[in-house]
């Protein structure tokens, strides 16, 4: 099932995830301790998001490992879908974290505590630096994998959260606006929800075996019909197995003037070059072909 270079890409993605996991996991502890010392909900919320980052990165690493397991008689596509399940968990945890932040912020708005803005600013600045490094590391792999994109989104929203915490820290430190801390926490929660929506939408589309968003099925059908020797196309299905791995199945009625082998080769070549679909299952049928009716 592997394309040339797939193993190399997975190896690079694993390395990116490992480095980012170490960075996020280490600074998560610093932010959690800092949140307690400064009494800042925004900082604790950012630490909680970093905890989700660490869990997401760990799940992503597990998914890449599982995807390398060989095909079996009970899992004929192998374990590629593990990546999609990991991305689903990543998106779901983002939603859960946002809900927790909203609840805590509501409680703090009722009784606003005093927060140490200066120390809060320094800790949040370190978190921003760690997030920027993580984004740079993961950026190269996010366009080729939903799994990596899910991890990238975790780090990206955490970066936005760190910026929000820094702004709140300055306002608290310089102006004494302690109410900004729970307010920024709510904004962080909203950013988390926004970033998770697109990821969850794409994951659900894959699990529901919908056609990939960048492929027009009608265009694929017309492209097959344009091939000399094709009379009709029916039972055409296009779906995603995992990121970058698109499958297609179709029944093609031939005119009978061309070799079925040559026609099949022409269709497969067109699908690879024009739509980057390398896993196509095509059934060539003669024009007068009638499916057999099976009675039980």
GILINUR-V130684 format. One line per field, one symbol per residue. ss: DSSP state (A for helix, B for strand, O for the rest). phi: phi as a letter, one per 30 degrees, with the letter a starting at -180 (. if undefined). psi: psi as a letter, one per 30 degrees, with the letter a starting at -180 (. if undefined). A space follows every 10 residues. Layout:
BEGIN
ss: ???
phi: ???
psi: ???
END
This chain:
BEGIN
ss: OOOOOAAAAA AAAAAAAAAA AAAAAAAAAA AAAAAAAAOO AAAAAAAAAA AAAAAAAAAA AAAAAAAOOO OOOOOOOOOO AAAAAAAAAA AAAAAAAAAA AAAAAAAAAA OOOOOOAAAA AAAAAAAAAA AAAAAAAAAO OOOOOAAAAA AAAAAAAAAA AAAAAAAAAA AAAAAOOOOA AAAAAAAAAA AAAAAAAAAA AAAAAAAOOO OOOOOOAAAA AAAAAOOOOB BBBBBBBBBB BBOOBBBBBB BBBBOOOOOA AAAAAAAAAA AAAAAOOOBB BBBBBBOOOO OOOOOO
phi: .ddejddddd dddddddddd dddddddedd dddddddcic dddddddddd ddeddddddd dddddddddd dbdcbdcibd deddddddde dddddddddd dddddddddd bdddbdddde dddddddddd dddddddded cddcaddddd dddedddddd dddddddddd ddddcidddd eddddddddd dddddddddd ddddddddhd dedcccdddd edddddddjc cabbhdbbbc daeibccbba ccdcdjdbdd dddddddddd ddddchcccc cccdbddcdb ddcccc
psi: fklkfeeeee eeeeeeeeee eeeeeefeee eeeeeeefhj eeeeeeeeee eeeeeeeeee eeeeeeffkl klffifgbhe feeeeeeeee eeeeeeeeee eeeeeeeffe jjlkkjeeee eeeeeeeeee eeeeeeefef ffffkeeeee eeeeeeeeee eeeeeeeeee eeeefgifff efeeeeeeee eeeeffeeee eeeeeeeghl kkfgkjeeee eeeeffkkfk elklhkkklk elkfjklkkl kkklffflke eeeeeeeeee eeeefhjfik jkjkklegkk kkkkk.
END
